[in-house]
C-alpha cells in the first residue's frame, strides 16, 4: 500500500520521527503520520499549519507499506470515544496510540481521519522491530506546491 506524508524538504530524505506528542502519540514516542491519499495528507497539513500556507519548500514523501496483515492494527470509528473528533478527546486518543506503541502490537496503526472519517491515516512506529526497508520503504519524493488559496482568509 502506498501512503503519503507532506514534509519540509529538509526532512524529506529519510523516514525520521521527531518524538513529539501529537493526536495519537505522547512525547518520546517516535511515529510517522501518513495519509492514505495525497489529498488527505495535504488537508491534514493545512489543519496542522492552522490554514497558513507555509513559506518553506515542501515535498510529498511516497512511502510503500508491506501488505502483510500482521503489520497493521486498524481502529474504526466505533472503537473510539464518542467525542473522538473533538479536542477534548485528545488525551484519550493519545492513550490509545501510546498503548499501541508501547505494546508493539503492530508496526502500523490505521486510524480514521478527524477531517474525513471515511479515510485513514497510517501511523508508523519507527522503533518497532518490523520497521525495516522490507516493510516500510521511502519510494520517492515529489515536489509539493501549496496553493495560496488554502491560506485564504487567514490573517497572519
N, C-alpha and C positions, 0 to 999 in steps of 0.2 A: 504494500500500500504506500502511496506517496502522500506525504504531509508537507506542510509549508510553514515557514517562520519568516516574518519580516524582521530584519535586523539591521542595525547600524553597520555600514560597510566594513568598519574597522573590526567588527566582531563576527563577520560572516564566513570566515575561512575555516573555522573549527567548531565542533559541537561542544561548546563550553557552557556551563551553567554558573550563574553568579552566587547562588545560595541565598538570595534574598527572598524574604517571605512574599507570598502572593496569595491569590484566592484559594489554591489547592495545596499549598505547602507553607511550612514555617521556616524561620531563619535557619541557615546552615543545612538545608535540605536541597540538594543540587539536582534540579529538574529543568527540563526544557519544555516550554509551552509551544505547541504547534497546532495548526488548524487543519481540518481535512480538506479545505479548499483554499485557494489563494484569496478569494474574496472574503471569506470568514477571517482569515489571518489579518487582512487589511482592516476590516471592521474592528477586530479586537485591538489592533494597534491604535486606531483612531480613538477608541474609548480610553485606552491607556494614556494617550497623549492629551486627553481632555479636548479633543476636537481641533487641536492646533496642529497644523501641518509642520512637521519637523524641518529644520533647515539643513540637516546633515544629509550625506549621501546614504541611501539605504539599498539593501539587496533582499531578494526573496531567496531563502535557502530552501532548496528542494531536497527533501530527506526521504529515503526509502526505508520502510519498516518491513521486517520479515513477516510473512503470512503464516506464522505459527501461533495457533490459538492459545497455547500456554503462556505466551508472552504478554497477553492482554487481560486486563480487568476492565469491564465496562459497567458504568453506572448509568442507569436510566433515571428519568425524572421521578418515577415512583419510588426510587431508592433514596431520594434526597428529602431534606426537611421541606415542609410546605412552603416556607418563605425563602427557599434557596436562591432566588433571583434578587433578593434584597441585600443591602449592606449589612443588615442585622444578622444575616446568616454566615457572614464571613468567617467567624471563629469556628462554627460548626463544620464548614466546608474544609477549613484548614485542618481540623481534627481528622476528618475522613481521609484527606490526602496524606496527612502525616502518618496515620496508622498504616496506610497502604505502603508508604515509603519505608518506614521502619521495619515492617514485617517482610519486606522484599517479596510480597505476594506475586508481583509480576513486574516486568520491565516497563510496561506502558499502561497508564490509567486513561481510559477513554471516558470523558465527561461531557454532558450536554453544554452547549454554549449558553451563557446567560443572555446573550444578544439574540441568538436564533436557536432556541432549544431543540429544534429538529436536526441540527448539525452538531458535530462533535469536535472537541479539542482533544488532542492526544498529549498527555504529559509523560515525558520520558525521564526515568530515573537514571541519571548518568553515573551513579555509584552502584547500580545493580550488577550482579555478576554476569548477566546476559547482555550488558552494554558492550557489544563488540561490533566490529565492522561487518560481521556476518548478519547481524540483526538490525543495526542502525547505521545507515550509510548516507553521508552528505554527498548526494549525486552531483549537484551543481549549484551555482548561484546565478541569479538573473537580476538584471537591473530592476529596481522598483522606483517608479516615478510617482510622487504624491501629486494628486490632482488638487490644485489650490482650492477648488470648491469644497473639499472636505473640511476646510477650516473656515468656511463662510459663516459670518455671523458671530464668530468667536472673537472676543476682544482680548488682546494680549496685555 
